[in-house]
Amino acid sequence: QVEFVESGGGLVQPGGSLRLSCTAFGSTLDRDPLGWFRQAPGKELEGVSCISGVDGSTGYGDSVKGRFTISRDNTKNTVSLEMNNLSPQDTAVYYCNQNPPLASNWGQGTQVTVSS
């Protein structure tokens, strides 16, 4: 079983930036596709971004395309999400997981709040 530990969230003003990090413990995931997901209050879980384990190709949801950048460091078993030009609609708890996600591997997530 893999444990994902997310960090880097916080309170930021609209237009600001944050960098989220996620470390996987318990297994080496250098060939596994990974993803970032988020859940806003009262809304369903949403896929934000994903990255391949083979060639590093990436994908983004329409709402974050051009603003968010996903990356991974297989030597550290980490995946990161650089978020720019944040808006209140980005407020959510952000999680990382394998892609597609495994229910048993959800971590605590990290809260991102965008507000003035």
N, C-alpha and C positions, 0 to 999 in steps of 0.2 A: 504494500500500500504506500502511496506517495502522499506526503504532507506538503502542501503549498503554504508559504508564509508571505503575505503581501505587506508592503509598507510604502510610505511616501505620500499618503493622502493628507488632506488638510483643508483649511479654509482659504479661498483665494478669491480675489475680485474678478468680475467679468473682464475678459481680455487677458487675464493672467495665464501663467503656465505652471504645470506640475510634472514631476517625473515619478512614476510609480515603478517599484521593483518587486519582483517575486522570486523567491528561492524555493526550489524543490528539494525536499529531503526524503531519503528512503529509497531512491532509485535514480539511476542516471537516465536522463531523458534527451540525450543529444540527438536521437533520431525520431523523437516523437513530435508531432505537430502540437503546438501550444497556442493558447488563446487567452485573451482578456475578455471578461464579461462584466456586465454591470446590472444592478437592479435599483431602480429609483423607487421611492415610496409609492405604494399603491400600484406599481407597474410590474409587468413580467420581466424575467431575466432576459437580457439582451446581449447578443454577441457584438463585441466592439471591434476586435481585431484578431488576426491569427497569423501564425508564422510556421512555415514548414520546417521540419527537422532535417530534411535532405538537402535542399538547395537554398533555403532561407527565403523563399518567396513569401510574400505577404498579402494580406487581404484586409479590407476595412469596411465597416458599415457605412452606409451613405451619410449618416448624420455626423461622422467624424472624419470622413475622407478629406485629406488636405490639411487637417489640423493635428491629427495624432500620428505618431510613428512608433511602430513596434520593433523591438530588436531582441536578440538573445545572445548570451555568452555561454556556450556549451562547456567551457572550461570551469565555469562557476555554477553551472546548473541553474542559471537565472534567465528570466525574461523581463523586459522593461517596456514601459509605455510612456513615451514623451507626449505630453498633451499641451497644446498651445491654443491661444485664442479661446479660452474656455468661456462657456456661457452658463447661465443658471440651469439650462436644460441638461447639462452634463452632471448635475448633482446626482450622486448615487453612491452605493457601495460597489467598489470594483473588486473583482476576483480574477485570479488566473487559474487555469486548469489545462488539462490536455484538451485537444480539439479533435473530435467532439468530446465534451466534458464527461468525466466519470463522476457519478453521484457521490461515491465514497470518498472522493478526493477534494471536496470543497473545503477551503480554509475559512478563516474569519473575515477575510476581505479587508479593504481599507476605505474609509469614508472620504469622499471628495465632495466638498460643499463650495459652490460658486455663488457668491452673494456680495453685494455692496454694503 
